[in-house]
Amino acid sequence: MDQKKITIYSTPMCVYCRLAKDFFKKHNLQYTEIDVLRDMKAREEMFAKSKQMGVPVIDIDGEIFVGFDKGSLEKILGVRQM
């Protein structure tokens, strides 16, 4: 099974962003990180997708998750708690 495409919109000091990235690493999931603090165009893209300015915003194959919801991420990515 191919891995889903994961993009996380984050900022360097965001605790929940760090938790999400640690979750992806723990499950050996590749992801693309976009720093919306430095990239205004990416910030606008994130807002267009989520209607939120808070981070993290996680895009998994076009499905948008706002914040770090471990249970929802486990479900959509098909991973179990380790």
Secondary structure as GFF3:
##gff-version 3
##sequence-region A 1 82
A	DSSP	beta_strand	6	10	.	.	.	ID=ss1
A	DSSP	alpha_helix	15	26	.	.	.	ID=ss2
A	DSSP	beta_strand	32	35	.	.	.	ID=ss3
A	DSSP	alpha_helix	40	50	.	.	.	ID=ss4
A	DSSP	beta_strand	57	60	.	.	.	ID=ss5
A	DSSP	beta_strand	63	66	.	.	.	ID=ss6
A	DSSP	alpha_helix	70	77	.	.	.	ID=ss7
###
